[in-house]
Amino acid sequence: MDCVTQCVKAVIGSSDDDDETNTNMKSQKLIKVKAIVTLKHSDDWLLKNLVDGGIQQIEELVGKTLVLELVSNELDQAANSSEKETVKGSAQCIEEKEDDEQYEAEFELSKDFGNVGAILVENEQHKEVFLKSIVVHGFSDGPLSFTCNSWIQPKHDSPTKRVFFTDKSYLPSQTPKGLRRLRKEELVLLRGNGEGERKESDRIYDYDVYNDLGDPDTSIELKRPVLGGTKQYPYPRRCRTGRKHSDADPLYEKRSTLNFYVPRDESFSEIKQTQFNTSSISSGLTAVIQSLDTILTDPNLGFSSFEDIEEIFKEGFHLPPLRSNDLTFLQKVIPKLIKVANDSQNLLRFDAPEPLKRDRFFWFSDVEFARETLAGANPYSIQLVKEWPLKSKLDAKVYGPPESAITREIIESQIITYSTFEEAIKEKKLFMLDYHDLYLPYVSKVREIEGTTLYGSRTLFFLTNQGILKPLAIELTRPIIDGKPQWKQVFTPASHSTNLWLWRLAKAHVLAHDSGHHELISHWLRTHCVVEPIIIATYRQLSSMHPIYRLLHPHLRYTMEINKVAREVLINANGILEISFFPKKYTMELSSVAYDKLWQFDLQALPNDLINRGMAVEDPNAQHGLKLAIEDYPFANDGLLIWDAIKQWVTEYVNHYYPNPKIVESDEELQAWWTEVRTKGHGDKSEEPWWPKLKTQKDLIDIITTIAWVASAHHSAVNFTQYPYGGYFPNRPTIARNKMPTEDPTKEQWEEFINKPDQTLLECFPSQIQATIFMVILNILSAHSPDEEYIGEKIEPSWGENPTIKTAFEKFHRRLKEIEGIIDSRNENKNLKNRNGAGIMPYESLKPFSGPGITGKGVSYSISI
């Protein structure tokens, strides 16, 4: 449809004058300006309206348009300092392109109107439109830009006019007088009144507890604890939806729909929707589950051989015939996975993960097992052994003796050719994965569930002179349970076949522990979950013209939407994580315990995190001011480059807008924002002493740098290598289904292990359904969208408005390009054995830029998947 045919003359807020002389005099006092409005193109606009209303509706739409009102920065001194009257015009479509539509409106402004500081917008069309930008031409000092990127609802649905401010940023105290009311009123609208159920079209940001993960209306078995708002289960807040409460238990919200509310502007773009269809992912995964269920009469059936596992990547996983619409559905939800071989055969096909392509036996290697603690999907758990002997802090009366079974003699037997025990301790060469005290209280609960088991675990490593970690010992502990005393055993790498297979089985348990810690804590809790309330506070308390809002804004994109999807199908009762991970129905409860015991805002800063884990010490003479405990620690080495680059950029930005600490303290929006982050978003921890104060520029720089790091580099480091390292699930099993053969074995069980140890290992791994479903999920979560925004790649329009900020950003961009080259050179360095060697996948998780798809690199601005 040629939208030019819809154009009508713009309506100007002034009357005609028949007197030619008066008209000429009037024109000398007026400035003519023109606004070019860019809307995102809607492919279904014409089709939908033809279907909905036919020719009559099209006729009704002729002349329907966008109404714009220009707002002056200044007050009207002649009218008792009231706001100047706005100047109104109708924007009509003048051009339709492949990706967007251009509208135009003309205005006549009096010369004493002052600078335009805002535009009010009303949508008189019958459907929402996505307003990308407005540029007003005709001013003597050049065009005036408004970056909008927001959905505008039809006037009949949302009568409140939308306000957009220019790209120039203002602190609250510097706000032009003509804009102060609008600035405050816009924030009030975004906060809402805390009442009622939210509609899909709303733009309300508010808080609630996680009371929608369980589904007691469907079954009492699906009841889960409410997370947040209690001392027993503290938790960050999520976005309030206002849905009706459960009939079975009023503490819960109903899950009658799988289209949970998020503010309209938080939804995925059409490109992102195509890649990750939020409205159908639940049904799509259900279809996969049902299809696999049809094939597998036993949902607990494991793989019969390692060849069968590899066959998935060679021949695909055969699905039963599906109706054509179902197949299209699945293809849309799970891109490039399902391919039709012929009319009667459907395949669930996976690309072989990169490490498997490089080395078929990579997952079997003890060296790789240790290397991935430094350069794998979860580089956040490895820590220095700071105390000896190892000892639990749990109640001995409940859980059994606290002393570890890992003794000095066991350590010495493993390092005898490298070092003495005293030297290892003194030289800080012992490191550990410690999942003992966090998991041990859940062992009894988890073991009541069929098809899974659990231990508390400790895994020790020794740092060799080559700079790589050598696994020394794994301790698995079962607490006092069912009248049985505590059971614990230490397993070590061994040459004898029986002990070697026991070691491999113990490793499988530890890998399941690490996978759970990674997905629930390093990934979900420490990025997705804790950032959502920060996003909510940002929209509620910082005006869109606030410089800190504009600094944070790229780091907020899509997070609330992907978290909504998580609540719908991933972290909910009987969701993907409960199906696939060892804690089963205790999955989210365990993340609440971790939030309570482990999470501190100040420790989310990379340097503080490394110091806290004993992986670094402060050293003013070292690069980044830190000396690493392991020199070749790829995540830390590359991460510190990104951290420093972010901090330098944030420092220059903050110091420009806040030249002295008094401005920080007196910024009412900024102080309200930080107060709300602590007291509402993270209200269950609001009284903790470790929250940073916000009094100086340094305070603000540290806070913003930490948020930016968590939303970008931290998330990217633990997200985009999930499929490369976990796609071949023996490398990172998410569940251990059977206990160790040495724990109270029957004669038959022991003989089965002795006769077929490989079968014992296969039966410990996830079942076929569990493995296949999670491979699908990891494939989706590890892929960059074609519209991904990478840190420092493109300048925000508001940053480009300010020459100082523009220069600082260009410096930031150049530094990130330099970091790309540094990381490439490190990966080529043969002396860095944790990132270079035969069959080893280079460490690229923190390379700033990437293309779409599963690349194992690319630092997204935000938690976008």
N, C-alpha and C positions, 0 to 999 in steps of 0.2 A: 504494500500500500504506500503510495507517495504521500507522505505526511504534509507536503507543502499545500495540498488541497484543503487542509484543515485550517490554514492560517487565516486569522482575522486581524484587523488592526489592533494594536495594543491599547488597552484602556489606561489612560493617564488621569491621575487624580487632579484635574483642573478643568474649568469650564471653557466653552468656546467664546470668542469675542468677535462680533461682526464688524467692529470698527477697526479698519486696517491700521490706523495710526496707533491705536491702543495695542494692537497685536504686535506691531514692530517694537514699541516701547517695552512690552512684556518680554519679547524674545531676547532683548538685550540683557535682561536680568536673569535669564534662565540658562542652565547648562543641560545640554542633551547628552544622555549616556545610554548605553545599550548593554544589556545583560545577556550573556550566552550561557545557557543552562545545558549541562550534559547529563542525560539519563542513561542508565544501563539498558541496553536493548532487550526487549522482551519478545521472544520469538512467538509466544502463544497469544499475544495481545489481540490480534485481529481474529484468529481462530476462535478464541474463547468467547469473544463478544458476538461473533456470528452464531456460535452454538447457543449462547445464553439468551440472546435477544433478537437475533436476525436483523433484517434491514432497519426495522423501526428503532432498535437500540443503537445501531450505527448512526442513524440520523440524530438521535438524542445526544450522541457523543460529539457531534460536530460543534466546535466552539468550546467544548470542555477542555480545561487547560490547567496550568499552574498559575496561581496568583502570587506575585512577589510584592513585598513591601520593603523599601529601603529605609533603614533606621540611622539617624544621625548619632554621631558620638557626643554631640553637644546638647545642652539644655537650651530652652528658649527663654532668653533673658527678658524678652518683651512680654512674656506670659508667666511672670512670677516664677521663673526658673523651672517650669514644667518641661516634660519631654517634648521635643519637636514632633509635629505631626509627620507621620510616615508618608512616603510617596509610593503609590500603588501602581502596578502594571501587570498585564496578563502576558504570560509567556506562551508563545505558540510554536508548534513544531515546524522547523524549516528544513531539516535534513535527517534522513534515516540512513545510518551506516550499518556495517556488518555487526559491530559490537555495541554501538550506542546510538542514541537519538539526540539531536541538537534542537534546543528550543531558544527562542529569542524574545526579549521584552525590551521596550523602549521607555525611557523616563525623561521627564523634564524637572530639573532641580533648580531651586532658587540659589543664587550665588552665596547666600548666607546660610545655606542648609548645613554647612560644615562637612567634615569627613564622614563617609558612610562607614559605620562600624559593625553593622549586622544586617541580615536580611530575614524577614519573616516569609514563610512559605505555606501556602494552602494548596492541597491537591483536589481539584474539582473533577478529576477523572473518576471512573467507577471502580478502579482497582489501584492497589498500592504501586508505587513506582520507586525505583532505586535512584536516588539523586547522588550523582558522583561529584559534581563541582558546579560552581557558578563563577564566572569571570565578568566583571563589569568594566566596559571600555568607555573611554571618553574623558577621563580625568587628565588634568595637565601633568600630573606626576606619574602617569602610567596606569596600566590595568590594575584592578583590585580583585584579589582572589579569595574565594571561599571554598575550602576543601570540605565536602559534606560526607560522602560515603555512608549514606543512611537511607533507610526505607521511610517513605512518606505515605502515611495511610490516607485513604479518601476522606474528604471533609465530612461526609455523612457518617463515617465510623469514628473519626477522631477530630472533633471540632476545634481543638486547641491548635493554634498556629505554631509551626515549627520554627525555631530560631537557629540561625547559623551565624557564627562570628567570623570575622576576617582571619586570615592566616597569621596575623600579628598576635603575639602572645602578651598577656598582661598579668602581673601579680594582682591580687584583689585590691590592694591599696592604690594601684596605678590604673585601675579600670576607668575609662572615660565616663563622665557623669551620666551621659545619655544611655549608657549600657548597664549601669549598676543594677537596676531593677530586673532587667532581663536575665542578667547573670545569675542572680539569686533565685529567681522564679524557675529557671530551667533546672537547677539542682533540686528544688522542691518537687518538681514534676517527676524527676528521675527516681526520687526516693519513694514515692507513693505514700499511701497511708497505712500500709501494713494489713489491709483488709481485703477480703474477697479473693476469688480465684482469678488468676491471671489469664488473659487471652493471648493467643499466638502473636497478635499484632502489638502487644503492649511493649513499653520501654521502661519497665519498672525494675529497679535493682534493690533487692531486699534479702534478708538472711533467714535461714531456717536450719534446723538440725537434720541429720540424716535419718529421717523417720519413714523413708519410702523404699528401703532396700528389702525389707521383709514384706510378705503378702499373707497376713493371717486370714484374710477373707477367703482366700482360695484353700488354704490348709494350715492347720496349726503347726505343721512341720516346716512351714516356710516363715515362721515368725523368727525375727532376728532382733538383737538389741538395738534400741535407738542410740545412735552415736552422736554425742554432743549434748551439752547441757546438764551433765551429771558428773560427779566425781568418779564414779565407777567407769564410765566410758566417755572421757573427754575427747573432743574432736573439733577440727575446723568446721566452719559453717559452709553451707551450700546455698544456692539461689532458691529463694522462696517461690513456690508455685501457687500456694493457697488452695490446693485441691481438697476435696471433701475427705473427712477422716473415715477410717475403717469402721465397719459395723462390728467387727469382732473385737477390736481394741482401739479406743479413741486416740491412743498415742501415735497411731500410724496413719499415714496418708494412703488413700486408695491407689492401686496400680491398675485401674480399669482401662487406662490408655497407655500406649507406649510412645506417645508423642508428648513428652514432658516439656513444660514451658522453659524457655530462656528468652531474655529480652531480644526483640526482633533483630537488632543490629548485630547480635552475637552469632547468628546462624551462618552456616557455610555458604560460600559463593556457589554458583551453579557448577563451576568447574570442580570445586571440592565435592559437591554433592554427587556429581557423576562418579568420582573416584570412590567416595565413601558415602553411600546413600543411607543417611540416618533414618529415613522413614521406613526403610525396608530391611535394614541389616538384621534386626531381630528375627523377622520371618525368614530371611535368607539363611541365617545360621540354623534356625529351626529346621529348615528344609534339608540342610546338610546332615544334621543330627538324625532326622527321620530317615533319610536315605541310607546312612550308615547303619542305622538300627535295623532297617529292612534286610541288609546283607548279613549283619552279625547277630545271630540269635542270642549270643551272650555278650552284653555290653561290657563285661569285664574281660573279654577275650584279649589276650596280648598277641604280640607278633611271634610266630613260631620260629623265626630265624632272623639273623641280621641281614641275610640276603633279601628277605621279604621287606625289610625296612628300606633297603636301597632300591628295591624294585619300584617304590613309590615315585622316585625321581627318574626312573628309566621308562616305566610303562604307565605310570599314573595309578590312581586309586579308582577302581571301577564302581560307578554308581548305577543303580537300576534305571530303566527308562523313565524319563520325566516328560510330562506334557510340555509342549513347546513354550508355553507362557512361563512355566516354572523354570525352564532352562534359561530363558532370557532374564528372568528375575535373578537367578543365581549368578549369571554372567555379569549382571550389573552390580551386584553386591560384592562379588569376589572377582575383581578384574583379572583377566588373563589366566585364571586358574582352571576353569572348566572349559574343555574343548570337546567338540563333537567329532568323534572319530568316524562314525557313520550314523545312519539313521537309527541303528539299534544299540549303539554303544556310547555311553557318556563317561567321560574321564575327569576325575579330579586330579589335575596335574600340577606339580610343583617344580620350580627350578631348583636344581641342587644348590645349597648354600655355598658361598665362596670358599670357606675353609675346606669343605668336603671336596670341592673341585680341585683344590691344591694338594690335598693329602687325604686319601680315603680313610686312613687310620688316625687322623689327627685327634679324635676324641678319646682314643685309647691311651694317649701319651701322658705320663705324669708331668713331664715338662710343660705340656700344653695346659694341663689342669692348673698348674701353678701360674703360668704366664697369663692366663685369662683373669686372674685376680688383679692384675696390674693393667691389662690392656684388652679386657673382654667387655661383655655386656654389663657387668656389675663391678666396676673398679672402686666402689665406695665402701667396701666392707673390710678389706685387708687392714690390719692394724699391727702395730709393734707390740711385742710381749713386754709389758712394763713391770710386771710383778712376778716373782717366783717364790714358792710354788704356786701353780694355778689353783684357784679356790673359788667355789660358788658363793654368792651372797644370798642365796635362797635359804629358807628355813629348813634346817637339817631334820627337824622332827617330821616335817611334811614330805620332804623330797629325798632324804637320805644324806649320808655323809657328804660334806661339801668339798673334800679334797679330790683333786683330779687324779686319775690313774696314770697320767702321763708323768713319768718320773725322770729324774736326771739320768738314770741308767739307760732308759729307752732313748733319750735324746743322744746321749754319747755314742750309743751303738750305731746310730744313723749318720753321725757327723765325724766319726773317728778319723777318716782320711782328710778331713777339712780343718777341724778345729777342736779345741777342748770345750767342755761345757762352760767353764768360767769365761773363756774368751768370747764365746757366742753371746753370753749375757752382757759382758762388759762392752763389747763392740757393737751391741744392738743389732744382732744378726738373726734373731728369732722373731718370726711374724706369725699371725694367727687369724683365722676366720673363727669368730666366737659366736656360735648360735646355741649356747648352753642355757644360760639363765632366761633368755627370752622365750625359748621353745619349751623348756622342761615343764612349766606349769600346764601346758596344753597336751602333753603326751597322753595322759589318762583319758582326756576328753576325745582326742582324735582317734585313739585306738578303739573307741566304742563304735566307730563308723566303719562299715564294711568297705573293704577295698583300699584302705590306706593305713599307714602306720607312721610313727614319729619317734624321734629321739631328741635329746639335747646333744649338741655336738661341739667339739673343738677340733680344729685342724691346724697343725703346726707346720711351718716352713722355715728353711734355713737359707740365708742369703749367701751364695757362693762367691768366690773371687771373680767369677765370670759375670757377675751382676744379675744372675737369674736365681729364682727361688727353687729350692729342692723340697718336695713334700717329705715330711719326717714321720708324722703320726696323725691318726684320726682317732678321737675318743668319742664313743657313742654311749649315751647314758639313758637308762630307763629309771624313773623314780620309783619310790615305794608305790606299788599298785596292786590291787586285788589281793591284799594280804601277803604279797611277795616282796622280798627285800629289794633294795636298790640293785640294779644290774648295770655294770659299766665294763667296757672292754676297750682296749687300745689295739688298733690295727696299724701295721707298718708295711711299707714296700718290702717285698720279699722275693727270693728266688724260688723257694719251694712252692710247688703248684697250689697246694691247699691254701697256704697263707696268701699267695698272690691273688687267688680268686676271692678270698675274703677281703683283701685290700680293695679289689675292684668293686665289690659290693658296697663296702663302706664308703668308697668314693661316690657311688651312685646316690647314697643317702645324703651325703654332704652337698652334692650338686643340686639335689632337690631342695635342700635347706637354703642354699644360696639362690636358687631360682625364685623361691618364695619370697625371700628377703628382698631380692631385686625388684620383683614385680609389685609387691605390696608396700614396700618401704622406700627403697631408693627411687623407684619410679612413681607409683601412684601417690603415696603419702607425701614425699618430699618435693614433688613438683606439682602434679595436677591438683591435689587436694588442698595443699596449703596456700596455693596461689589464688584459687577461686575467691576466697573472701577478700583478698587484697584487690582483686579486680572490682568486686562489688563496691568496696570502699572508695576506690578511685572514681568511679562514675557518680557515686552519691555525694562526694565531698569536694572533688576538684573540678572546677569548671572546664569545659572544653577549650577555653582560651588560656587556661593556666599553663605556664611553661613546663611544670612537672607532669601534668596530665599529658602534654604533647611529647614529653620525653618517654613516658611509660607506654603510651598508646600502642606502638608496634609490638610490645611484649604481651599485649592482652588478647590478641586476635585468636578467635576460635576456641579458646580454652573452655569457656563455659559450655559451648556446644558439645565438645568432645567429652566433657565430664557428664553432661546430660546423657549422652549415649552410653557412657559407662554405667550410670545408674539404671538405665533401661535394660541392658543385656549383659554387662560384663561383671559388675561387682554386686549385683543383686542376688537374693536368695535363689539358688538353683541356676545362677548365671554361669557364664563361661569360666570365671575363675574358680567358683565352687566345684564345677565339674572337673576341672583340670588340675587344681593345686592341692597339696597334701593337707592344709588345714580344713578343707571342705567347708562346712557351715560356719566354722570359726574364722574364716579368712578375714573378713572385715573387722571382726572383734579384735583379732590379733594386731591389725594396723592401728587400732585405737590404743592398745597397750603400748605399741611402739611410739605413738605420738606422745603419750603420757610420760614415758620413761626416757625417751631418746631425743625428741625433737626440741631444738632451741633455735630461735631465729638467728642469733649471732653466729651459731656454728654452721649456718648454711653458706657463709662466705667461704670460698675455696681455701684461702690460706688458713683460716681458723679450723676448718674441717680437717685439713692435713695435720695441723699441729695437735688437734684433739685426738686423732687416731695414732699419734706418735710417728706419722709418716714424714714429718718435717719439724725442724726447730727454727726459731727466728735467728737470722744471721745477717746483720746489716751489710756485710761485705759480699754476700752471695747475690746472684741474680734473683730478682723478685723479692729480695730480703729474706729468703728461706733457703735452708740447706736440707735437701731431701734425704731421708733415711735410705732410700734406694735410688741411686742416681738415674738408672734406666727405668723410670716409672712413667710410661707413655702418657697415661691420663693426666698425671700431675704436671709433667713437663709441658705438654701442649695446653693443658687447661690454664696454667699460670700465664701463658702468653695471651690467651683470650681474656683472662681476668684483668690483667694489667691494661690491655687495650680498652676494655669496657670502662675500667676505673678512670683512665686518663680522659676519655671522652666525657664521662659523667662529671668529672672534676671541672673541666673547662666550661661545660654547660652550666653547672650549678653556680660556679663562681661568677659567671657573667650576670646571672639574674639576682644573685645574692652576694653582693660585694662585702657585706658585713653580717655578723651573727644576729644583730637586732632585727634585720629583715626576716630572717628565718623564724625567729621567735614570734614576731608580730604578724606573720602570714596566717590569717584565721582559717583559710581553707586548708592549708598544708597541715596545721596543727590538728584540725578536726579530722583530717584524713588519717593521720598516724594514730590518733586516739581511737578512732573507730576500728582500724586494723587490729589493734590490741584488745580493745574492750568488747567488741562485737564479733568481728570476723574470727578472732582467736580468743574469744571471751573466757574459755575454760582455762586459759593460761595467762589471763590478763595481769595477775599479781606477781608473775615471775620476775625476779630481779635482773635477769639477763636481757630484758628488752632494752634496746638502745634508746637513750634520750634523744630528743630532737631540739637542740638548742643552737647548734653551730653548723657552718657549712660542711665541716668534716662529718658530723652526724648524718646529715642529709646525703652526702656523697656515699657513705658506707651503706646506708639503708637502700638507696636506689641501685647501687652497684650490686648488692646482694640479690635484690629482686630481679634485676636484669640477668644476672648470672644464672639463677635458678630457672627462670623462664626460657632461657636460650641454651646456654652451653651445658648446664647440668642435665636438663631434659634430653637434649640431643645426644649426649654421651651415653645415656642409659636406654635410649629408645631406638635409634636407627640401626643398631647392630643386633637387635633382637632376633630377626630372622636369620642373618648370617651365622650367629652362634647358637641359636636355639632351634632353627628350622630342622636340623638333624638332631632329633630330640635325645638320643643317647648322650650327646655332649652336654645337654642341660635339661635333664628330665625334670618335670614339674611336680612329680609325685613319686614316692617310693611305696609300693603297694604291699610289700612283705617285709617282715622283720629279718634280722640277720640270722643265718643258719645256726650260729653259735648261741643264740639266746634261747635257753630252755628247749632245745630241739628234741623231737621224738626220734626214735631210731630210723623210722621211715623218711623223715625229713632230712636227716643227716645223710642217709644213703643216696637220696635223690640229688642232694648237692654234690656229693663226691662223684657220683656217676655222670651227672650232667650239669656242671657248674655254669655253663653258658646259658642253659635253659633257666636256671635259678635267677640269673641276672636279667634275662628277658622278662621273666614273670614279675620281677621287681619294678621294671620300667612301666610307664603309663600304658593303659590299654590302647587298642587300636582307635577306638572312638576318642578317647582323651587326647592322644597324640595328634590325630588328624585334625580335630577341631582347633587345637591350639596352634598347629602349623598354619591353618587358615588365618587365625587372628594375628599371629606374628607377621605373616605376610602383609596383611592390611596395615598394621601399626608401623611397620618398618619402612613404608613407602612414602616418599615425598610427593606431594600434590604438584601438578603443573603450575599452580599459582602460588607455590611456597614463597615466602619472603624470608630471605637470609640476612643475618645480622650484618649491618653496615653496608648492605649492597646498594640500596637506593635511599636517597635523601627524602625525608618527609617535607612536604611543602612549607610547613611552618618553620622548619629549620632553615630552609633556603631563603626565607624572608629577611633573616637577620645575618648580616655579613660575618659577624664574629662566630655565630653558631655554624654557619655554612663552612667557614674555614676549619673549625674544629672537627666537623663531620668528615670533611675531605681528608683530613689527617687520619681520622679513625678508619676510613675506608682504605686508605693506602696501607695502613699498618696491618689490616686484615689480609690484604693481598700479599704483603710480605710474609705474614704468618703461614699462608698457604705454601710458599716456597720453603720456609724453614721446616715445616712438617714433611714435605717431600724429601728434603735433604736428610732429615733424620731417618726416614724410612729406608733410605739408600745406604745408611751407615752400617757396615757389617759389624762394627763393634757394639751396636745396640741390639743385643740378641733377643730382646723382648718385642722387637718390631721388625726384625730382619733375619731371614734364614730360610732354609729349604722348607717349602710348604707352609710357611707362616704368612698369615694375612697381615699386610702392613696396617699400622694404626692410623686410621684416617677419621675417626669419630669426630674430631674437633677441627677438621679442615672446614673453614667457614662456609664455602660455597659448594653447591651441588646442582645436578640436573634432577629431573623427576624420576620416580621409581625407587627401587631398592638399591642404594648406592653405598651404604655404610659410611657416609660422610655428609657434611652439610649442617651448619649450626642455624637452625630456624630461629627467627626473632622470638617466637612464642611457642607455647605448648599447643601445637596445632593438630596433633594426631594422638 
